[in-house]
Amino acid sequence: MRILHIADVHLDTAFAGRSDDTRNRLRQASRDALERSVETAIAERVDAILIAGDLFDRAHLSFATERFLLAQLGALGDAGIQVVYATGNHDPGNAVRAGGFEWPGNVTVIDGEEPVVVPVAGPDGSTAGYVTGVGHATSRVGVDLSRLLIPVPDTPLPQVALLHTLVTSVAGKGAHQPYAPSNLEHLRGSGFHYWALGHVHQRQELSADPPVHYCGNPQGRDARETGPKGGLLVDLGDPGHPVVEFREFSRVRWERLEVAGLKGAHTLDDLLTEVAVSWDRARSDDPGSGDTEWMVAVDLAGPSPLWRQLRDPEELATIADEAVERLGALGCEVRARKVHSPALVADHAGRQDALGAALSLCAEVRAGNDRLGLADTDLAGYDPERDGSLDAYLHRILDGAPEEILTRMLTSEGGLE
């Protein structure tokens, strides 16, 4: 039995907060990734595609996406390829059923907490193996669904378990809700030859014997989801020794780029040159495929003579717009949280002069050790609902103040290079 394992396609993700052009391109990229998975399934002559939840980002698809999905499923049916789809928390069974979607005959939808066993036919029409799956009936399943999955007894044929779950020991679990939490040791000892998991968007092998895999999502959705994205081609011809291979499906890739060494950058063009050099260096090691488009998150870091300007969101937006053109990227975000004044506060801590006293007072106030005798009503900008506490407000408005004080006072002394 040969299968293609995909998950977390998230069709029709909104991508709110982005420009219309970027939002439309990213939504199309999710469809492109699914189309590539279908093309791969047909080219590799798999017996079935397994979808481990979150095929949809929400219950109702746009008309265009609905037509697209039906066309892709139809192409798989024409090629004699089964589809086994277990619902997840974004596309739970109650919502999918309410949507009234008409599924083609080659598609089995597992949309509730009753386990379903699907015999998978091989090229000659005989049963090549079994897929046993369970779905999310609602969007907030808190029980361990893996305990419901039991292999078909008394058969030498390969058996696969299909589930949308958060394995409690998985890397990157903090980015995902703990829905249908499961235990790795239970999965490993359950008797299945392969576990096809969804929910965690980071591709990873949790166990080699037997294989327990998150395939990750086929298309990244934000700057946290970097690197090649796709699905897993699994050959179970020898059930005791499955062969698992990654296939890339993403047309748009997200990458994060840290750019340091900004001490010599005094203009916008200087900054963009540093970004471009760092980007070219990163792409020389990982160029992507020939048609890859890029979404880039740039983190500026280290000492910079432009550090004050780099705290201004409008200035960062200008850099991002220019970087799109310079890098040939689809989109770019620029952050400067790690940028600081060329003069380091730590180098001047403990000075016994006016500068040292100012820095010390700033540190005490930011740490909440000195309120300067102020009451909540003494600061016009303080909003308890927004800021939570006076200490939190003072910490926020004094962000960058030590560096500003240091720069101004050293400049007045003629000591800042």
Solvent accessible surface area in square Angstrom, and as a share of the most:
residue,aa,sasa,rsa
1,M,22,0.10
2,R,67,0.25
3,I,0,0.00
4,L,0,0.00
5,H,0,0.00
6,I,1,0.00
7,A,1,0.01
8,D,1,0.01
9,V,3,0.02
10,H,1,0.01
11,L,0,0.00
12,D,1,0.01
13,T,13,0.08
14,A,44,0.34
15,F,16,0.07
16,A,88,0.68
17,G,86,0.83
18,R,64,0.23
19,S,66,0.43
20,D,89,0.46
21,D,117,0.60
22,T,20,0.11
23,R,64,0.23
24,N,88,0.45
25,R,45,0.17
26,L,1,0.00
27,R,50,0.18
28,Q,68,0.30
29,A,0,0.00
30,S,1,0.01
31,R,39,0.14
32,D,18,0.09
33,A,0,0.00
34,L,7,0.03
35,E,65,0.29
36,R,56,0.21
37,S,1,0.00
38,V,5,0.03
39,E,97,0.44
40,T,25,0.15
41,A,0,0.00
42,I,68,0.35
43,A,81,0.63
44,E,51,0.23
45,R,202,0.74
46,V,6,0.03
47,D,15,0.08
48,A,0,0.00
49,I,2,0.01
50,L,0,0.00
51,I,5,0.02
52,A,0,0.00
53,G,0,0.00
54,D,2,0.01
55,L,1,0.00
56,F,3,0.01
57,D,25,0.13
58,R,115,0.42
59,A,28,0.21
60,H,127,0.57
61,L,24,0.12
62,S,44,0.28
63,F,177,0.74
64,A,70,0.54
65,T,0,0.00
66,E,55,0.25
67,R,174,0.64
68,F,35,0.15
69,L,1,0.01
70,L,46,0.23
71,A,61,0.47
72,Q,21,0.09
73,L,6,0.03
74,G,27,0.26
75,A,38,0.29
76,L,3,0.02
77,G,29,0.28
78,D,132,0.68
79,A,49,0.38
80,G,62,0.60
81,I,4,0.02
82,Q,40,0.18
83,V,1,0.01
84,V,1,0.00
85,Y,1,0.00
86,A,0,0.00
87,T,0,0.00
88,G,0,0.00
89,N,18,0.09
90,H,65,0.29
91,D,0,0.00
92,P,10,0.06
93,G,0,0.00
94,N,71,0.37
95,A,22,0.17
96,V,7,0.04
97,R,130,0.48
98,A,84,0.65
99,G,35,0.34
100,G,52,0.50
101,F,34,0.14
102,E,141,0.63
103,W,61,0.21
104,P,37,0.23
105,G,90,0.86
106,N,32,0.17
107,V,18,0.10
108,T,43,0.25
109,V,36,0.21
110,I,1,0.01
111,D,36,0.19
112,G,16,0.16
113,E,75,0.34
114,E,134,0.60
115,P,46,0.29
116,V,52,0.30
117,V,67,0.39
118,V,9,0.05
119,P,71,0.45
120,V,0,0.00
121,A,42,0.33
122,G,11,0.11
123,P,138,0.87
124,D,120,0.62
125,G,57,0.55
126,S,63,0.41
127,T,54,0.32
128,A,20,0.15
129,G,0,0.00
130,Y,41,0.16
131,V,0,0.00
132,T,2,0.01
133,G,0,0.00
134,V,0,0.00
135,G,0,0.00
136,H,0,0.00
137,A,24,0.19
138,T,62,0.36
139,S,52,0.33
140,R,182,0.66
141,V,7,0.04
142,G,59,0.57
143,V,88,0.50
144,D,38,0.20
145,L,0,0.00
146,S,0,0.00
147,R,136,0.50
148,L,73,0.36
149,L,6,0.03
150,I,126,0.64
151,P,29,0.18
152,V,36,0.20
153,P,104,0.65
154,D,151,0.78
155,T,38,0.22
156,P,121,0.76
157,L,55,0.27
158,P,8,0.05
159,Q,9,0.04
160,V,0,0.00
161,A,0,0.00
162,L,0,0.00
163,L,0,0.00
164,H,0,0.00
165,T,0,0.00
166,L,9,0.04
167,V,0,0.00
168,T,63,0.37
169,S,79,0.51
170,V,7,0.04
171,A,56,0.43
172,G,43,0.42
173,K,95,0.40
174,G,80,0.77
175,A,67,0.52
176,H,37,0.16
177,Q,105,0.47
178,P,82,0.51
179,Y,27,0.10
180,A,0,0.00
181,P,37,0.23
182,S,3,0.02
183,N,65,0.33
184,L,32,0.16
185,E,113,0.51
186,H,47,0.21
187,L,0,0.00
188,R,93,0.34
189,G,65,0.63
190,S,23,0.15
191,G,50,0.48
192,F,5,0.02
193,H,49,0.22
194,Y,0,0.00
195,W,0,0.00
196,A,0,0.00
197,L,0,0.00
198,G,1,0.01
199,H,9,0.04
200,V,1,0.01
201,H,14,0.06
202,Q,93,0.41
203,R,94,0.34
204,Q,28,0.13
205,E,101,0.45
206,L,34,0.17
207,S,9,0.06
208,A,72,0.56
209,D,107,0.56
210,P,25,0.16
211,P,8,0.05
212,V,0,0.00
213,H,14,0.06
214,Y,0,0.00
215,C,1,0.00
216,G,2,0.02
217,N,0,0.00
218,P,2,0.01
219,Q,5,0.02
220,G,1,0.01
221,R,50,0.18
222,D,32,0.17
223,A,12,0.09
224,R,172,0.63
225,E,23,0.10
226,T,53,0.31
227,G,14,0.14
228,P,50,0.31
229,K,13,0.06
230,G,0,0.00
231,G,0,0.00
232,L,6,0.03
233,L,8,0.04
234,V,0,0.00
235,D,46,0.24
236,L,1,0.00
237,G,61,0.58
238,D,77,0.40
239,P,31,0.20
240,G,48,0.46
241,H,136,0.61
242,P,25,0.16
243,V,80,0.46
244,V,43,0.25
245,E,74,0.33
246,F,63,0.26
247,R,70,0.26
248,E,58,0.26
249,F,2,0.01
250,S,0,0.00
251,R,66,0.24
252,V,0,0.00
253,R,4,0.02
254,W,4,0.01
255,E,23,0.10
256,R,124,0.45
257,L,14,0.07
258,E,98,0.44
259,V,1,0.01
260,A,57,0.44
261,G,54,0.52
262,L,0,0.00
263,K,129,0.55
264,G,58,0.55
265,A,2,0.02
266,H,114,0.51
267,T,73,0.42
268,L,67,0.34
269,D,91,0.47
270,D,51,0.26
271,L,4,0.02
272,L,4,0.02
273,T,67,0.39
274,E,61,0.28
275,V,2,0.01
276,A,18,0.14
277,V,71,0.41
278,S,15,0.10
279,W,16,0.06
280,D,92,0.48
281,R,144,0.52
282,A,34,0.26
283,R,34,0.13
284,S,86,0.56
285,D,124,0.64
286,D,49,0.25
287,P,94,0.59
288,G,27,0.26
289,S,51,0.33
290,G,92,0.88
291,D,62,0.32
292,T,18,0.11
293,E,53,0.24
294,W,27,0.09
295,M,4,0.02
296,V,3,0.02
297,A,1,0.01
298,V,0,0.00
299,D,21,0.11
300,L,1,0.00
301,A,8,0.06
302,G,15,0.14
303,P,35,0.22
304,S,0,0.00
305,P,49,0.31
306,L,25,0.13
307,W,7,0.02
308,R,119,0.43
309,Q,93,0.41
310,L,5,0.02
311,R,102,0.37
312,D,57,0.30
313,P,103,0.65
314,E,134,0.60
315,E,61,0.27
316,L,30,0.15
317,A,55,0.43
318,T,61,0.35
319,I,7,0.04
320,A,10,0.08
321,D,98,0.51
322,E,75,0.34
323,A,1,0.01
324,V,36,0.21
325,E,140,0.63
326,R,107,0.39
327,L,25,0.12
328,G,64,0.62
329,A,11,0.08
330,L,47,0.23
331,G,9,0.09
332,C,19,0.12
333,E,56,0.25
334,V,14,0.08
335,R,47,0.17
336,A,15,0.11
337,R,197,0.72
338,K,119,0.50
339,V,8,0.05
340,H,51,0.23
341,S,0,0.00
342,P,45,0.28
343,A,12,0.09
344,L,77,0.38
345,V,40,0.23
346,A,85,0.66
347,D,103,0.53
348,H,36,0.16
349,A,73,0.56
350,G,64,0.61
351,R,73,0.27
352,Q,174,0.77
353,D,61,0.32
354,A,72,0.56
355,L,2,0.01
356,G,6,0.05
357,A,65,0.50
358,A,30,0.24
359,L,12,0.06
360,S,64,0.41
361,L,85,0.42
362,C,11,0.06
363,A,57,0.44
364,E,72,0.32
365,V,4,0.02
366,R,67,0.24
367,A,69,0.54
368,G,29,0.28
369,N,106,0.55
370,D,52,0.27
371,R,104,0.38
372,L,92,0.46
373,G,80,0.77
374,L,52,0.26
375,A,52,0.40
376,D,70,0.36
377,T,127,0.74
378,D,82,0.43
379,L,40,0.20
380,A,117,0.90
381,G,41,0.39
382,Y,29,0.11
383,D,58,0.30
384,P,84,0.53
385,E,168,0.75
386,R,141,0.51
387,D,17,0.09
388,G,63,0.60
389,S,45,0.29
390,L,4,0.02
391,D,49,0.25
392,A,48,0.37
393,Y,18,0.07
394,L,7,0.03
395,H,85,0.38
396,R,121,0.44
397,I,82,0.42
398,L,38,0.19
399,D,84,0.44
400,G,9,0.08
401,A,20,0.16
402,P,12,0.08
403,E,35,0.16
404,E,41,0.18
405,I,44,0.22
406,L,0,0.00
407,T,9,0.05
408,R,157,0.57
409,M,54,0.24
410,L,11,0.06
411,T,80,0.46
412,S,95,0.61
413,E,101,0.45
414,G,67,0.64
415,G,51,0.49
416,L,55,0.27
417,E,201,0.90
